[in-house]
Structure formats: structure tokens, C-alpha cells
Amino acid sequence: MYRTRTYPEARDAIAALPEVALAGYAEALGVMRLGPWNGLPINKSNSGGAVRQLVFGPGGHGLVTYLILEDQRQVDVLEAQWAG
């Protein structure tokens, strides 16, 4: 299991998510804690890169970007976006 740390900018964006997106974000958070490497690499040419993204929420309108710090068993949530 990985610890999560949320950057202030991401925290503000998460706080502003609509209610309909919250369950999806919680699911994404669970993936980040249990299997963060399951996210898609932000740079497709670097498939082993530690900066990853997960789509979340109804219709896939949410996107969370995070950094995996494997040596610390930590995931840093860098950004969350909602386009719904």
C-alpha cells in the first residue's frame, strides 16, 4: 500500500469537484494507493515513467495526475481536473 500526499493546487481542485465526481475520485484514490502503476504514463514514449494519470468519474470527465515515489511507497497527487 502506498501513502498519498496531495499538493495544495490539487487539493483546491478536488475540493471544487462536483458531487457527481466524488465517488469516481475516491475510486481513483484507491487505485493510487493499491496499484499506482496501473495508471497511464503521462509521456507515452516513457512507459515506465513515474508520472501517471487516471481518468475518473461518470463519463470519464475527470483526470488526476500523480507522481509515484516508489522508494518511499508514496504517491503525490499533482493535479486534478474536471471537464464535466
Buried (B, 14 or more C-beta within 10 A) or exposed (E): EBEBBBBEEBEEBBEEBEEBBBEBBEEBBEBBBEEBEEBEBBEEEEEEBBBBBBBBBEEEBBBBBBBBBEEEEBBBBBBBEBEE
